[in-house]
Amino acid sequence: MGNAECKGCPCHKMVGIFIILFGLTFLLGTLNVISQQIVNIVWPSLIILVGLKKLGSGMCKCCDKG
């Protein structure tokens, strides 16, 4: 578990940013702002990045303090 001091750390906001990008990808694809091919490439990439973030979450320096 992390300590209470690290809530302001940018690394803890990354999952939320990925979720926003994930939803934005589908919204832009639905509105035909970006092509379906791009949507088909971007959304799996975002899922992979979230997984990598979760795997590396133990490496956060602010969480290792506590």
C-alpha positions, 0 to 999 in steps of 0.5 A, a space after each residue: 500500500 502507498 502512503 497518504 502523502 503520494 496522492 499528488 504524485 502524477 503516476 497515480 493519475 495515469 489510470 484515470 487519464 487512460 480511461 479518459 483517452 479510451 472513451 475519447 477514442 471511441 467517441 471520436 470514432 463514433 463521430 467520424 473524427 478519426 477513422 475506424 482503423 485508428 480506433 482499432 489500433 488505439 484502444 488495444 494500445 491503451 489497454 496494454 499501457 494500463 496493464 504496463 502501468 499496473 505492473 510497474 506501479 510498485 516502482 513509484 518512489 513516493 509509495 516506497 517510502 511507507 
